[in-house]
Amino acid sequence: MDFKTSLSDIFIIIPAKDEERFIGGVIDATIELGFNNIVIVNDNSSDSTGKISRDCDDSIVVLNHIINLGVGAATKTGIDYALSKGAKYIATIDADFQHKPKDLIPLIKCIEDNNVDLVIGSRFLKRNTIPVSRILFNIVGNIINFFVTGLVISDSQSGMKIMSRRFAENLTISFNGYEFCIEIIKNAKINKSNIIEYPIDVTYSKETMQKGQNIFTGFSMLGKLLNPFKS
């Protein structure tokens, strides 16, 4: 990999909740690419996610939540850890293998070459087979995102992102659930950070579809983001 940045300065954050079936494969594929700062945030999994992660390689860092806090909180835990270790760039990917770790490479090159603060991997900028329920959820998310931030983003709910240290240091994540995706974009708007989207691959399995985002969580997200009593 021909990066301008040393691999030791790039951290990969993987929030995980009950992903024992997939987490080992995600870690192995990421290690094969040469990344050596891989952080699993085990969000109080009830299965063997934490043990499998630790057993994959001695270099893997596993951070454990003693209670299930949600994907937003898990992502924040990982970002805070990476910053404390001097990360220059911080990437996030999902633990269920719907993302392809190989897509981290063009995303990192994109943030380096364009000197931007945030690159969002978009499932909708290339041909992907995406279930209707996820398309609908993303449409709702994109509408909410535009209402909240004024920015047009094709994949506001993407879990694959890479951000600069400068962006991460100024990032506030106060929502524990999927609302945090829009909150990140809102932070970019507030801080006048530059955003680019880059096309990525995505694969959905039966297990992937049984958890995560759907149209109902979309409307729940709307209520939380527009709650006037939320600090």
GIWOJO-V271180 format. One record per residue. N is the residue number from 1. RES is the residue in one letter. PSI is psi in radians with two decimals (* if undefined). NEAR is the number of other C-alpha atoms within 8 Angstrom. Layout:
[[N & RES & PSI & NEAR] [N & RES & PSI & NEAR]]
This chain:
[[1 & M & 2.21 & 3] [2 & D & 1.29 & 3] [3 & F & 2.65 & 8] [4 & K & -0.42 & 5] [5 & T & 2.43 & 7] [6 & S & 2.46 & 7] [7 & L & -0.48 & 10] [8 & S & -0.24 & 9] [9 & D & 0.06 & 10] [10 & I & 2.17 & 14] [11 & F & 2.38 & 15] [12 & I & 2.06 & 12] [13 & I & 2.24 & 15] [14 & I & 1.69 & 14] [15 & P & 2.39 & 16] [16 & A & 2.34 & 16] [17 & K & 1.92 & 10] [18 & D & 0.98 & 9] [19 & E & 0.64 & 13] [20 & E & -0.46 & 10] [21 & R & -0.53 & 5] [22 & F & -0.45 & 10] [23 & I & -0.65 & 15] [24 & G & -0.74 & 11] [25 & G & -0.68 & 8] [26 & V & -0.79 & 12] [27 & I & -0.82 & 11] [28 & D & -0.76 & 9] [29 & A & -0.60 & 10] [30 & T & -0.69 & 11] [31 & I & -0.72 & 9] [32 & E & -0.45 & 7] [33 & L & -0.19 & 8] [34 & G & -0.02 & 7] [35 & F & 2.38 & 13] [36 & N & 0.06 & 10] [37 & N & 1.43 & 12] [38 & I & 2.15 & 13] [39 & V & 2.06 & 13] [40 & I & 2.19 & 14] [41 & V & 1.79 & 16] [42 & N & 1.84 & 15] [43 & D & 1.13 & 16] [44 & N & 0.85 & 10] [45 & S & 2.54 & 13] [46 & S & -0.03 & 6] [47 & D & -2.69 & 8] [48 & S & 0.37 & 10] [49 & T & -0.84 & 14] [50 & G & -0.81 & 11] [51 & K & -0.79 & 7] [52 & I & -0.72 & 11] [53 & S & -0.81 & 14] [54 & R & -0.61 & 11] [55 & D & -0.26 & 7] [56 & C & -0.78 & 10] [57 & D & 2.56 & 7] [58 & D & -0.37 & 6] [59 & S & -0.25 & 7] [60 & I & 2.27 & 13] [61 & V & 2.19 & 9] [62 & V & 2.07 & 11] [63 & L & 2.22 & 9] [64 & N & 2.26 & 9] [65 & H & 2.27 & 11] [66 & I & -0.27 & 6] [67 & I & 2.75 & 6] [68 & N & 1.97 & 8] [69 & L & -0.42 & 10] [70 & G & 2.83 & 9] [71 & V & -0.57 & 12] [72 & G & -0.80 & 16] [73 & A & -0.69 & 13] [74 & A & -0.70 & 16] [75 & T & -0.75 & 13] [76 & K & -0.74 & 9] [77 & T & -0.77 & 9] [78 & G & -0.75 & 15] [79 & I & -0.76 & 11] [80 & D & -0.71 & 8] [81 & Y & -0.82 & 8] [82 & A & -0.73 & 11] [83 & L & -0.70 & 12] [84 & S & -0.37 & 7] [85 & K & 0.14 & 6] [86 & G & 0.37 & 7] [87 & A & 2.43 & 13] [88 & K & -0.68 & 9] [89 & Y & 2.51 & 11] [90 & I & 2.14 & 16] [91 & A & 2.62 & 13] [92 & T & 2.43 & 13] [93 & I & 2.77 & 13] [94 & D & 2.73 & 12] [95 & A & -0.08 & 12] [96 & D & 0.23 & 10] [97 & F & 0.24 & 11] [98 & Q & -0.47 & 11] [99 & H & 2.67 & 13] [100 & K & 2.02 & 10] [101 & P & -0.50 & 10] [102 & K & -0.40 & 8] [103 & D & -0.21 & 10] [104 & L & -0.58 & 9] [105 & I & -0.96 & 8] [106 & P & -0.51 & 7] [107 & L & -0.72 & 14] [108 & I & -0.74 & 10] [109 & K & -0.62 & 9] [110 & C & -0.79 & 10] [111 & I & -0.57 & 15] [112 & E & -0.85 & 10] [113 & D & -0.52 & 6] [114 & N & -0.07 & 6] [115 & N & 0.88 & 6] [116 & V & 3.04 & 12] [117 & D & -0.43 & 12] [118 & L & 2.23 & 15] [119 & V & 2.17 & 15] [120 & I & 2.20 & 14] [121 & G & 2.10 & 14] [122 & S & 2.20 & 12] [123 & R & -0.24 & 12] [124 & F & 0.13 & 9] [125 & L & 0.11 & 9] [126 & K & 2.97 & 8] [127 & R & 1.99 & 5] [128 & N & 2.62 & 9] [129 & T & 1.86 & 6] [130 & I & 2.24 & 9] [131 & P & 2.58 & 7] [132 & V & -0.68 & 6] [133 & S & -0.64 & 8] [134 & R & -0.58 & 11] [135 & I & -0.80 & 9] [136 & L & -0.74 & 10] [137 & F & -0.73 & 13] [138 & N & -0.61 & 11] [139 & I & -0.81 & 8] [140 & V & -0.79 & 11] [141 & G & -0.71 & 12] [142 & N & -0.66 & 14] [143 & I & -0.80 & 8] [144 & I & -0.76 & 9] [145 & N & -0.77 & 15] [146 & F & -0.70 & 11] [147 & F & -0.68 & 7] [148 & V & -0.66 & 7] [149 & T & -0.39 & 9] [150 & G & 0.13 & 7] [151 & L & 2.44 & 7] [152 & V & 1.98 & 7] [153 & I & 2.33 & 9] [154 & S & -0.47 & 9] [155 & D & 1.26 & 12] [156 & S & -0.33 & 12] [157 & Q & 0.20 & 10] [158 & S & 2.37 & 11] [159 & G & -0.12 & 9] [160 & M & 1.99 & 11] [161 & K & 2.82 & 13] [162 & I & 2.37 & 14] [163 & M & 2.69 & 13] [164 & S & 2.83 & 13] [165 & R & -0.72 & 11] [166 & R & -0.76 & 7] [167 & F & -0.80 & 12] [168 & A & -0.64 & 11] [169 & E & -0.48 & 7] [170 & N & 0.14 & 8] [171 & L & 2.31 & 8] [172 & T & 2.09 & 7] [173 & I & 1.89 & 11] [174 & S & -0.22 & 7] [175 & F & 2.33 & 10] [176 & N & -0.40 & 13] [177 & G & -2.75 & 9] [178 & Y & -0.18 & 11] [179 & E & -0.39 & 12] [180 & F & -0.45 & 12] [181 & C & -0.79 & 12] [182 & I & -0.59 & 11] [183 & E & -0.65 & 11] [184 & I & -0.77 & 11] [185 & I & -0.67 & 11] [186 & K & -0.71 & 10] [187 & N & -0.70 & 11] [188 & A & -0.72 & 13] [189 & K & -0.85 & 10] [190 & I & -0.75 & 7] [191 & N & 0.08 & 7] [192 & K & 0.73 & 6] [193 & S & 2.61 & 11] [194 & N & 2.34 & 8] [195 & I & 2.43 & 10] [196 & I & 2.50 & 8] [197 & E & 2.56 & 10] [198 & Y & 2.37 & 11] [199 & P & 2.39 & 10] [200 & I & 2.84 & 12] [201 & D & 2.73 & 10] [202 & V & 2.51 & 11] [203 & T & 2.30 & 10] [204 & Y & 2.35 & 9] [205 & S & 3.02 & 7] [206 & K & -0.72 & 6] [207 & E & -0.70 & 6] [208 & T & -0.70 & 10] [209 & M & -0.31 & 8] [210 & Q & -0.16 & 6] [211 & K & 2.99 & 6] [212 & G & -2.45 & 6] [213 & Q & 2.55 & 9] [214 & N & -3.13 & 10] [215 & I & -0.55 & 11] [216 & F & -0.68 & 6] [217 & T & -0.44 & 9] [218 & G & -0.82 & 12] [219 & F & -0.57 & 9] [220 & S & -0.72 & 8] [221 & M & -0.71 & 10] [222 & L & -0.81 & 9] [223 & G & -0.71 & 8] [224 & K & -0.73 & 9] [225 & L & -0.52 & 8] [226 & L & 0.15 & 6] [227 & N & 2.00 & 7] [228 & P & -0.24 & 5] [229 & F & -0.01 & 4] [230 & K & 2.18 & 6] [231 & S & * & 3]]
